[in-house]
Amino acid sequence: MQIYSALQIGEYHLNHCEDYLVIEEIGNNKLLCAVLDGCTMANESYFAATLAGKILKKIAKVKGYKELYALEPATTNMDSYLLSILQDLFQELNSIKNQLLLDQKDLLTTLLLLLVDKKENHGIILVIGDGIISINGQVTEFDQDNKPDYLGFHLNENVTEWYQRQKQKVTFTQWDDISIATDGILTFTRIAEKQDTGTIDPIHLLLQDSEKNHDEDMLQLKLKKLEHVYGLKPTDDLAVIRISRSATT
């Protein structure tokens, strides 16, 4: 199995990349991946995405230790395991919110959370807000008409009840190639003269095309190809994670 990732500031953003990504093992069999996109109109929009991402990294490590020392029962139920991760995330965010006296505008970020059981070859994706996923070449776009839901809107809610209401949740089995990306992948725009006179679809190239799958820097190489051959760069920040079961380096 090979994991690829790329994080790139958008052409129209000058100071900070507002996106963040997470790739963490949980014990021997589970993998947690996430891409997050801070709200541009919120306070210090990069902060919420980075904070939530750092907390997810901590959660994955803690759950891995608990599994190692049999302090938490092992489960192959991805739905209940994802809920337990979100319960921990909400608890940590609320604790930090109270400690730092943050308000809602400090904690606005989208979240695409991917959880995979590598042994059982199944998993689940939860999309909070906008984003793109691809499972075995089947691309799904989650678009909330430029008014995305944000994690920070729901921190005072009962996590279990909130989770049960989520509609942007996808379970999958027998996967070979899977990707999650922030909506920056939709914003590729011509910013320079192109060398190639043909056309290219950035979503297909980054999330579906298998060229250079043997190279661990595959996504970065394809971003360079889009920029230097086709004159294309994302105008919004971009975070993308792609996992291939069959690829080897």
C-alpha positions as CSV (number, residue, x, y, z in Angstrom):
1,M,0.0,0.0,0.0
2,Q,1.3,3.5,-0.9
3,I,0.0,6.8,0.6
4,Y,0.5,10.0,-1.3
5,S,-0.2,13.5,-0.1
6,A,0.1,17.1,-1.2
7,L,-0.6,20.5,0.5
8,Q,-0.4,23.6,-1.6
9,I,-1.3,27.3,-0.9
10,G,-3.7,28.7,-3.5
11,E,-2.5,31.3,-6.0
12,Y,-4.9,33.9,-4.6
13,H,-3.7,33.4,-1.0
14,L,-0.7,35.4,0.1
15,N,0.0,34.7,3.8
16,H,-1.1,31.3,5.0
17,C,-2.3,28.0,3.7
18,E,-5.7,27.5,5.3
19,D,-5.8,23.8,4.5
20,Y,-4.2,21.0,6.6
21,L,-3.9,17.2,6.2
22,V,-3.5,14.3,8.6
23,I,-2.1,10.8,8.0
24,E,-1.9,8.6,11.1
25,E,-1.7,4.9,11.8
26,I,-4.0,3.6,14.6
27,G,-2.4,0.5,16.0
28,N,-1.5,-2.2,13.5
29,N,-4.6,-2.3,11.3
30,K,-6.3,1.1,11.1
31,L,-5.4,4.2,9.2
32,L,-6.8,7.7,9.9
33,C,-6.6,10.4,7.1
34,A,-8.1,13.8,7.1
35,V,-8.1,17.0,5.0
36,L,-9.3,20.2,6.5
37,D,-10.1,23.7,5.1
38,G,-10.4,26.7,7.3
39,C,-13.1,29.3,6.7
40,T,-11.6,32.3,4.9
41,M,-14.1,34.7,6.5
42,A,-13.4,33.4,10.1
43,N,-10.8,34.5,12.5
44,E,-7.2,33.4,11.5
45,S,-8.7,30.8,9.2
46,Y,-5.6,28.6,9.2
47,F,-5.8,28.2,12.9
48,A,-9.0,26.0,13.2
49,A,-7.9,23.6,10.5
50,T,-4.4,23.2,12.0
51,L,-5.8,22.9,15.6
52,A,-8.4,20.2,14.6
53,G,-5.7,18.4,12.6
54,K,-3.2,18.3,15.5
55,I,-5.9,17.0,17.8
56,L,-6.8,14.2,15.3
57,K,-3.1,13.2,15.3
58,K,-3.1,13.0,19.1
59,I,-6.3,11.0,19.1
60,A,-4.8,8.4,16.7
61,K,-1.7,8.0,18.8
62,V,-3.7,7.7,22.0
63,K,-6.0,5.1,20.5
64,G,-3.0,3.2,19.2
65,Y,-1.5,3.0,22.6
66,K,-4.8,1.9,24.2
67,E,-5.1,-0.8,21.6
68,L,-1.5,-1.9,22.2
69,Y,-2.0,-2.2,26.0
70,A,-5.6,-3.6,25.6
71,L,-7.1,-0.6,27.4
72,E,-9.8,-0.2,24.8
73,P,-11.7,-3.1,23.1
74,A,-10.7,-3.7,19.5
75,T,-13.4,-3.2,16.9
76,T,-13.9,-3.7,13.2
77,N,-17.1,-1.6,13.2
78,M,-15.9,1.6,11.4
79,D,-19.1,3.5,12.1
80,S,-18.8,3.2,15.8
81,Y,-15.0,3.7,15.8
82,L,-15.4,6.9,13.8
83,L,-18.0,8.1,16.3
84,S,-15.6,7.5,19.2
85,I,-12.9,9.6,17.3
86,L,-15.4,12.4,16.9
87,Q,-16.4,12.3,20.5
88,D,-12.8,12.7,21.5
89,L,-12.3,15.5,18.9
90,F,-15.3,17.4,20.2
91,Q,-14.2,17.0,23.8
92,E,-10.7,18.3,23.0
93,L,-11.9,21.2,20.9
94,N,-14.4,22.3,23.6
95,S,-11.6,22.1,26.3
96,I,-9.3,24.3,24.3
97,K,-12.1,26.6,23.4
98,N,-12.8,27.2,27.1
99,Q,-9.1,27.4,28.0
100,L,-8.3,30.0,25.4
101,L,-11.7,31.8,25.5
102,L,-12.3,31.2,21.8
103,D,-15.5,31.9,20.0
104,Q,-17.2,30.1,17.2
105,K,-15.4,32.1,14.5
106,D,-12.1,30.8,15.8
107,L,-13.1,27.2,15.1
108,L,-14.6,27.1,11.7
109,T,-13.1,24.4,9.5
110,T,-14.4,21.8,7.1
111,L,-13.3,18.2,7.6
112,L,-13.1,15.1,5.4
113,L,-12.3,12.2,7.7
114,L,-11.3,8.8,6.2
115,L,-11.0,5.7,8.4
116,V,-9.7,2.5,6.9
117,D,-9.4,-1.0,8.4
118,K,-6.4,-2.4,6.4
119,K,-6.9,-5.9,7.5
120,E,-10.6,-6.1,6.7
121,N,-10.3,-4.0,3.6
122,H,-13.2,-1.7,4.4
123,G,-13.7,1.8,5.7
124,I,-15.8,5.0,6.0
125,I,-15.5,8.6,5.0
126,L,-17.3,11.5,6.7
127,V,-17.5,14.9,4.9
128,I,-18.3,17.9,7.1
129,G,-18.7,20.8,4.6
130,D,-17.4,20.8,1.0
131,G,-14.9,18.4,-0.5
132,I,-14.1,15.7,-3.1
133,I,-13.7,12.0,-2.6
134,S,-12.8,9.2,-5.1
135,I,-13.3,5.5,-4.4
136,N,-11.9,3.1,-7.1
137,G,-12.2,5.9,-9.7
138,Q,-15.7,7.0,-8.8
139,V,-15.6,10.7,-7.9
140,T,-18.2,12.3,-5.7
141,E,-18.3,16.1,-5.0
142,F,-19.9,17.5,-1.9
143,D,-20.9,21.1,-2.6
144,Q,-22.9,23.2,-0.2
145,D,-23.4,26.1,-2.6
146,N,-20.5,28.1,-1.1
147,K,-22.1,28.0,2.4
148,P,-20.4,24.9,3.8
149,D,-21.1,23.4,7.2
150,Y,-18.3,23.8,9.6
151,L,-17.2,21.7,12.6
152,G,-17.3,24.7,14.9
153,F,-21.0,25.1,14.4
154,H,-21.8,21.9,16.3
155,L,-19.4,21.8,19.3
156,N,-22.3,22.4,21.8
157,E,-24.4,19.6,20.4
158,N,-24.7,16.0,21.6
159,V,-22.0,14.3,19.4
160,T,-23.9,11.0,19.0
161,E,-27.1,12.7,17.9
162,W,-25.3,15.0,15.6
163,Y,-23.4,12.1,14.1
164,Q,-26.6,10.2,13.4
165,R,-27.9,13.1,11.4
166,Q,-25.0,13.2,9.0
167,K,-25.9,12.6,5.4
168,Q,-22.4,13.1,3.9
169,K,-21.1,9.7,5.0
170,V,-19.8,6.9,2.7
171,T,-18.9,3.4,3.6
172,F,-16.9,1.2,1.3
173,T,-15.5,-2.3,0.9
174,Q,-13.0,-4.0,-1.4
175,W,-11.2,-0.8,-2.3
176,D,-8.0,-0.4,-4.3
177,D,-7.7,3.3,-4.8
178,I,-9.2,6.0,-2.6
179,S,-8.7,9.8,-2.3
180,I,-10.0,12.7,-0.3
181,A,-9.4,16.4,-1.2
182,T,-10.5,19.8,-0.2
183,D,-12.5,21.9,-2.7
184,G,-9.3,23.7,-3.8
185,I,-9.0,20.9,-6.3
186,L,-11.9,22.5,-8.2
187,T,-10.1,25.8,-8.6
188,F,-7.3,25.1,-11.1
189,T,-6.9,28.1,-13.3
190,R,-4.6,29.1,-16.1
191,I,-1.9,31.3,-14.6
192,A,0.9,31.0,-17.1
193,E,1.5,30.1,-20.8
194,K,1.1,26.4,-21.4
195,Q,3.6,24.2,-23.2
196,D,1.1,21.6,-24.2
197,T,-1.8,22.7,-26.5
198,G,-4.1,19.9,-25.3
199,T,-6.5,20.0,-22.3
200,I,-6.3,18.1,-19.0
201,D,-8.6,17.4,-16.1
202,P,-6.8,18.1,-12.8
203,I,-9.3,16.0,-10.8
204,H,-8.7,13.0,-13.1
205,L,-4.9,13.4,-13.0
206,L,-4.7,13.7,-9.3
207,L,-7.4,11.3,-8.1
208,Q,-7.8,8.7,-10.8
209,D,-4.8,8.6,-13.1
210,S,-2.3,5.8,-12.2
211,E,0.8,7.3,-13.9
212,K,3.8,7.5,-11.6
213,N,2.0,5.5,-8.9
214,H,5.4,3.9,-8.2
215,D,6.8,7.3,-7.1
216,E,6.1,8.3,-3.5
217,D,6.0,12.0,-4.7
218,M,3.4,11.2,-7.3
219,L,1.0,14.0,-6.4
220,Q,3.7,16.7,-6.2
221,L,5.0,15.6,-9.6
222,K,1.5,15.9,-11.1
223,L,1.0,19.3,-9.6
224,K,4.3,20.4,-11.2
225,K,3.1,18.9,-14.5
226,L,-0.2,20.9,-14.2
227,E,1.7,24.1,-13.5
228,H,4.7,23.9,-15.9
229,V,3.2,22.0,-18.8
230,Y,-0.4,23.1,-18.7
231,G,-0.1,26.5,-16.9
232,L,-2.6,25.5,-14.2
233,K,-2.5,26.2,-10.5
234,P,-5.2,26.1,-7.8
235,T,-6.4,29.5,-6.8
236,D,-7.6,28.2,-3.5
237,D,-5.6,26.2,-1.0
238,L,-5.4,22.4,-1.8
239,A,-5.0,19.4,0.5
240,V,-5.2,15.9,-1.0
241,I,-4.5,12.4,0.2
242,R,-4.6,9.4,-2.1
243,I,-4.1,5.7,-1.1
244,S,-3.4,2.9,-3.5
245,R,-3.4,-0.7,-2.3
246,S,-1.7,-2.1,-5.4
247,A,1.0,0.6,-5.8
248,T,4.6,-0.1,-4.7
249,T,7.6,2.2,-4.7
